[in-house]
Amino acid sequence: MLSTALWEALHRNKDHANATPKDAGAWAELLQWCDVLIVEGGPDQIGALNLPKPLPQHVVAIAISHFGQSGVRAKWGGSDLVDAAYGGGCNKNGEPGRPPLRPPAFGGDHEVGLNAAVACLIALRASKLDGIGQWVDVSAVDTWATIQTGIGLLEFIFMGRL
């Protein structure tokens, strides 16, 4: 596997397994020794993984997708540009009177990863307290919308503009 400096920096001090078992039995065996399961994709892609139902009680599962696991657009595909546009991340980029520009490369992906990491830590803490894991749904569009709401609120408070 090709290893770059960025890969090494972002994955330092992590122990992970990258696997896609084909049946629920293989998943159940794999999930006995892990605390966190991170899956990517909409409900159809995650359903195709054949995860055991229910998951082992201690496991925290993080589902990262463009539009979330439920709702009208849950099964829609997406990309970083679609996520930013739907989440309001393009409307402040660019010059007045001209089309919006795409946000800087990978900015949204890092924010979604940070959002998922914080949600995972909260769910792990809850799991350690009550012994029950949970599913956490992280939507890239929701992450962008949250960031844009915060930026707009700060602009209103400190600069007086909407």
Disulfide bonds with the S-S distance in Angstrom:
none
